[in-house]
Amino acid sequence: MLVNAVIPLVVPRMMALGLVGGSLVGMTVTAVVAYSPVIPIIVFAFRAKARARRALLAQMTAFTLDATECSVEGDREHVEALVEDAFGTVGRFETVIRTELLSEVSRRYESTTSFSLAALPFFPLALTCVADVLGCDGQDSCATAARLNGFGDARAFVLANALAWVQIIMCSWTVFPFIFFALARTERLPQRVRTVAGAVVVLSAYGCWALVSGVGSFLTYLAMGAGGLWVRTACVVWFAGVASWNHYLFRPPRYHGSND
């Protein structure tokens, strides 16, 4: 992954800011640089989806049964009979399409991103996390990695490393819901600034993810190392907060269609 190639180039140079500042700024810059190649893909894919959505809603707004096409024109009378049997009149059916169904389709487009869609882009990173933990940060032994990270116990370091990666992945699930939410707002901007705004949105999402998960990683290492009761309590609260946020973010959407 590009992240693994960028980390050795960025993080050591940021250590001049100190351990905490260097780590947080280094992780943020790493994420921004490593994920910048995906900007055009994300922005253009979202724009294509937005155009398709506008076209669909425009068609539904002007929907009439007469304007629809039948593969076999002789089936039209049969279709109209079925519509009248279900809705009473063709006019009632057209009204439902232009109002209730239009509202429902529009709202579903604006609903929260599914968990699978939010998590799938980070699946390769999750595999890298497992390799990093089992490989003891790429060192010759877990004892060496523990010593380099200020741990006297290799088992404590492995656990801290695993927990840090867990919260990094959990924080990553927010990236795409935020990107989609923010890109939808850039659709209102003038065409000449829309692409630039989209790029800023994507980079900000990845940068904020790295910064926030960096805070969690530092807190996790501190809690599993020489941290006292308050630090460990703060770490527990952090994990509970991240878990609660994801539970809220990926809650099942509620639809309120007509019961008629």
Phi, psi and omega in degrees: 000151180297330179302315182295332178281329184278325184307310182296337181276330188260307189302313180301325180288337181276350183292348174297341178278357185104166184299310183289305182299319181294319180295313183293312180293321179297316178296320181295312180296321179301313181296318181296315181290315186293325184262001180300328179298340182275355183304305182302321182297311182295312184295312182293322178296319179293320179298320178296318178296319181296321178295318179296321179296314180297321180294319180296314181294325178295319178295319180291325179298323182257020187294133168220147181294327180297330183277353180283159180251139175249137177300322175239110187300334180292346179279350186300315181298322179295318179296315180297323178295320178294321179296314180295327179291326182274323187246354181095306178219159176296323180300320178297318178299314180296323178295319178298317179298316186281347182240285187295310181293320177302315180296319181293316179296317179299318182289326178293326176295329182269359184289167183295152179292138180293155181298317182299320180291324181286327185271330186304316181298340183257010178299317177300324179294323178298321177295322177296323179300315180299316180296322181294316181293311181292332179269005177054053176060024178078009179275170182289340177202161178293331178295320178295314179298320179297316181296319180293335180260011175082020179256137175272340183244123182296323181295321178295322178294315180300317179296316179297318179297317180295315180295322178298317179293325179300313181287333174297314179295318179298324177288330183294335183295345179276342189303306185286323172304321178292317180300312181295320179297313183288321179297325178299327179285333178287345178298339181277351183279160175300150185304323187291339180249357186294317181294318179297317178298322178297318178296319179297320179299312182296314180295322179296320180297313180291322179295315179295321177301313181295320181294313182294313180292333175295319175299315179296322179294315179299317180295322180294314179297320180294318182293322182276349179263252184264011184293147178268197184299316183294321179294318180291325175296317178298323179294317178298316179298321179300311181296321179295322178295317179296318179295318180295320179297317179292324176298319178290317185296323185251027176296148180300133178292148178252123179255145184234059178287170181289143177268359181286000000 
